[in-house]
Amino acid sequence: MKLIEAGTEAPNFTLMDNRNQYIRLSDYRGKKVLLSWHPLAWTPVCTDQMRALETNWQRFQMLNTIPFGLSIDAPPCKKSWAMALIINNVSLLSDFWLHGKVAQDYGLFLQGDGYSQRANIIIDENGIVIWVKVYPMEQLPDINEVLNILSNRNMQSK
């Protein structure tokens, strides 16, 4: 299982979110997409990671980007967690069944542990991966780094 690389077409997927809606990656062509992978809901670093997405929702919108939080947690878990965190805008996607299939497709699934690595992947408007970063489990991804990548990408396309 090899980590997906920039320049690769992003594997399409359909996953259920915390609102019991199916989200299909290909439906977001024309926008950039941030796939923000976290290992497990209800853990401190994962909580802060998802809150950072929600807090910066408007900035993502200004950058023509849809952020998604992804993990292997089941849809009811994602729903309860989103309610507890007051996540109103960001969709938290469940890669529960087939267990970790999307994480595997992106090269992020930790087979021995049964969950994904912590990572951010940015996909451009045409469905091509433009940035990949995997983080140590205990490290909170720097949301400003992600926003800067997106801002610089916006400047290059103008």
N, C-alpha and C positions, 0 to 999 in steps of 0.2 A: 504494500500500500504506500504509494508515493504521494507526498504533499503536492497539491496543485500549484502550478507556477504561473506567474504573470505571463500574459500572451496566450493563455489557454482559454478555449471556450468554456464558460462555466456550465457544469452539468445542470440540466433543468431538474426541477423537483416540484412536487406538490405535497405540502405539509399542512396539518391543522394548526391553527394558532389558538391563543388564549381566549378568543371570542367564538370558538367553534366554527371558524370560517376556514375554508381551504385557500391557501396561498400558493400560487404557481409562479415560480421565478420568471418564466417567459412572459407573464402578463405585465412585467415592469420594464419591458424594452422601451427605450426613450428616456429612461431615468437611470441614474447610477443607483446601485444597491450596495449597502454595507451588510455583510453577514458577520455578526458579532457572536462568535461561538463561546459558550461558557460551559464548564463541566457539569455542574449540578445546581439546580434551584435551591433556594433557602440557605445558601452559604454566604459568608460575609463578602468575599471579593466578587462573587457573581452578582450579588445584590447591588454593590456599588457600580459594577460594570453596566447593568441594565438601567440603573437610575441615571447614569451619565448619558445614555442614549435618550431617555425621556426628557431630561433637563435640557438637552441640546436639540430637541425636536425642530424648533423653528430654524435654527442654523442649518440643519440638514435640509429642510424644505427650501431654504434660500440657495442651497447648493445643488438643487435638483436631485436629491438623494433620499432614498427610502432605507432607513435602518431597520434591521430585523435582529432579534435576539434568538439564538438557537441552542438547544440542548436536547439530550435524549429523554428528558422528563416527559411523562404522560400529559396529555391535554388537560385533564382536571387539575393536575399539579400546577401547570403553567397558568391556568385561570385563577386559582387561589393565590398564587404568588403575585401575579399582576395586580390583583385586587389589594393584597396586603401592601404592596409597594406603591400603590396608586399610579400604575402605569396605564395611562389613558390613550396614548397615541401610538406607541411602538407596539408592533405585533411580536409576541413571543411564540416562536414556532417550536413544535414538538417533533423531534426526530425519533419518536418512540417505536414506531412500527413501520416498516421492518426495522428492528432495533439498530439504530445508528447507521442506517443505509446511506443517508446523505453525507454524514460525517465521513463514512468510508469513501464515498465518491470523491470527496475533497481531500482525502488523505489525512484526516484529523482524528479518526477513531482510534482509541487506545484499547486494543483487543483484550488485553489482560485485565483492564479495569472496567470495561463496559461503558465508557463514556468518552466524550471528545476532549481534545486538547482545548486550551484557551487560545483563541485566534481571532483576528479581524481579516476579512477578505473584502476588497472593493471590486465591484464589477461595473464596467462602463455601460453606456447606453445601448451598446450593441451586443451585450452578453459576454464580453471578453474580460477575464480577470486582469486587473491592472495593478493590484497590490495585495501582498500576502504577508502577514506577520503572525508568528506563533509566539506566545508569551509563556514564561514559567507559570505553573499553576497558581502560585501565591502572589503573582504580580497583577496589579490592576492595570489594564491597558490605558495608555495616555490618550484620552479622548481628543485633546488638542492636536496630537500628532495626526490622528485620523482626519480631523477637520482641516488641518493644514494641507494634507495630501489632496483632499477634495478641493480645497480652495485653489491650490496650484494647478490642479487638473482643469478647473473652470477657467483660469486665466489663460492656459495654453490653448483652450478650444475657442477662445474669442479672437 
